[in-house]
Amino acid sequence: MSTEPSAGAWGAKAQTAEAGGADKPKFRLELNSAPSGVWWMPIVSVGLALVFCGLFIALNGMNPIAVYLKMLQGAFGSSYGISETMVKAIPLLLCGLGVSFAYRISIWNIGAEGQLIAGAISATAVTIYWPELGGLWAIPAMMIAGMAGGALWGLLTALPRTLFRVNELITSLMLNYVAILLLNFFVFGPWKDPKGMNFPGTAEFPPAQQLLTLGGSRLHLGLVYGLVAVILYAVWMNYTRWGYELRLLGANPAAAKYAGIAVNRHIIVVMLISGGLAGLAGMSEVSGVTHRLMYGLSPGYGYTAIIVAWLAKLNPAGLLVSSVLFGALIVGGYSVQTIGLPSSMSLMLQGAILFFLIAGDHFGKYRLRRSRSDKA
């Protein structure tokens, strides 16, 4: 006698499975049409980065919570720590604002480091060739020169992009190294201080060409520049026609072009502003912190500013918070050296935050949906 099920039995099973939905998944992944992830994703990304780096700290035989508390105490536990955190946050804020302008129209400017250095060189040129300039003219002249230098460096990225469709990632990155080599040429060559005991740097700026500081700290007037720039950025983006055109251009370039928006002109203007803000950060560093142009002027502010802008989701208030956070990471990284960890641990945290931000943005595009056939 045959043991194989009859055709009628197979049909009954198929009908039962179809009716009950047993062979269909109860949930499915759907691609979300929203251009960005949820608002809490940056917070989760920072938390996961702390957990991830904490594992390596634990493998090194140390308590991660104690290490993080040490960093927090170093960055915010004293008036000196707070002022130093804010000093580090100033160039991060200005450069972060600069790259945020470019990212608004999907121009991936990763050349803020070179634009910062170009601004620092241009501002220093004022002190080199007009050392007698003082009074009310010195600082404004240095600001204009710094912003012009950074804007010029941004223009060197914008022109190949608009004229020849050259990828701005390549040009902006390569120009960083050109700016660094140009800086080295000046501080090791014609601008080197003959009385500097062979130190690669210019002579110290005269007092009239140094930014005002608050009290006895190193916190300088560049903080005001950053706050004013944030306010202008928020107003331009949210309450002006120009800001609307930039947002439209970033969301849908084809629709913006169809609406009559001059795409290439906007790219050039935005890169001039982006580079100018980074150049202002360079001017603030040489005039407010180092008081001279020197070798190794920037520890990578322009690169860190990319993570600052990404973490803030290009939001003005978010830029303030993320720049202070990364300033605290830099200062806190110095403080952990007293307990046997290298200061480069802050770089590991920055990289982990960027990694989890990118991962969060990728997976945040998907949503887990209940299948319509699931009646439960």
Secondary structure, DSSP 4 states (H G I P E B T S, - for coil): ---SPPHHHHHHHHHHHHHHTTTS-SEEEEE--SSS--TTHHHHHHHHHHHHHHHHHHHTTS-HHHHHHHHHHHHHSSHHHHHHHHHHHHHHHHHHHHHHHHHHTT-----HHHHHHHHHHHHHHHHHH-TT--TTSHHHHHHHHHHHHHHHHHHHHHHHHHHH---HHHHHHHHHHHHHHHHHHHHHTTT--TTSTT-SBPPPPPGGGS--BSTTSS-BTHHHHHHHHHHHHHHHHHHSHHHHHHHHHHH-HHHHHHTT--HHHHHHHHHHHHHHHHHHHHHHHIIIIISS-BTT--SSHHHHHHHHHHHHTT-HHHHHHHHHHHHHHHHHHHHGGGGT--TTHHHHHHHHHHHHHHHHHHHTTEEEEE-TT---
